[in-house]
Amino acid sequence: MRPITLTPTAVEAVKLAMETRDDGLRVAIVGGGCSGYSYRLELEKYADRDEEDLHYEFDGLEVWIDPHSAIILEGVNIDYVVTLQSTGFVFENARAKTTCGCGSSFSY
C-alpha cells in the first residue's frame, strides 16, 4: 500500500518539469517551517536514491520516499492546481494537527 497518492494532474506536472533530465521524484518531510514540518518535493536521479528508500510508481513516474517520511506522509494526497491566484502542488493531510497559512508546513 502506498503512503501517499498523487493525482493524475500532479503526476503530469512532475513529468513536464522533468523533461528527461531526472529519473524520478523524491517526496520527503523535513523539519522546519512555521508549523514544525515541511513537505519537500525534489527531482532526483535514480543513482542518488538510498537503498532503504521506499519505491512507488504512479503512471510511469518513479517516486521515492525515505522510511521516516513515509510514516508521517501516510494518507497524504498531493495534487497540482492552477487558479487565478496561484499555481502549484497542494498537500491534503487529514492527519496534520495544524497547518500554516500557505499550506507548506504542518504539525503532526
N, C-alpha and C positions, 0 to 999 in steps of 0.2 A: 504494500500500500504506500502511496506517495504522501509525504507530509504536506506538500503544497499542491495547489492547482494553478495552472496558467490558462487564461482564456485564450481562444484562438487569436484574438486581436493582439494580446501580449506576445504570443509566440511569433506572429508575423512581424511585429515591431522589432523584436530582437533579431530575427533573421535579416531584416532590412538593415539594421545597424551593423551587423557582422560583415556583410559584403563578401566574404571569403577570406578575411584576414584572421579570423579566430575560429576555434573549433567548438566552443560552447559557452554556456552561461553559468557563472557561479552565483548562487544565492546564499547570502550569509547574514548573520546577525552580529553586530559589533557593539561594544559598549560606547555610550555617548549619546549626544542629543539631549534635548531638554527634558525628556521623559525617562531616560535610562538606557534604552537600547535603540539602535537604528538599523534599518534594513539596508543591505548592500547588494547591488547587482553589478557584476563585472563580467566583461567578455574575457574569456580565458582560453589559452591554448591547451590542447589535450595533454601535452607533455608537462604542463605546470600543475596538474591535479595531484592530489595526495592519494596514496594507496587506501587510506581509511575513508575517503570521501564516498558518500552515497551517490549513486548514478541513476538518473532517470532520463527518459526520453519523452518529449512532447511533440508529436507530429514532426519527427525528424530533428528536433532541436535537442542537443545534448545538454543536460543540466546536472551540475554537481553541487552537493551540499555537504558541509562538514557535519559529523555526527552531533556535535553540541548544538549547532544552529538548527538541525533537523528537529530536535526535541522542542525547541522554542517556536519553530515555524509550523508545528503541527496544526493543520486546519486552515492555514493562511491561503487566501485566494489572491492572485496577482493579475491585475487587469491593466490595460493600456487605454486611456481615454483621451479624447480630443474634445475640448469645449472652447467657447469663446474666450474664457479666462485663462485656461491652462491646458497643457498637453503633457502627458507623461504617465508613468506607472503609478498605479494605485494599489495599496495593500489593504485587504479586508481581513482583519484579525479579530475574530469574536472572542478570543481568549485574552486580549490586551485589557489590562485594568484601566489604564488611562492612555490617551494619545495626545500628541502635541497638535497645535492648530494646523500645521502644514501636513500632518499625516505621515511624516517620515521617521518619527520616533515614538516609542511606546514604553510602558512599564508592563512587567509580566508577573 
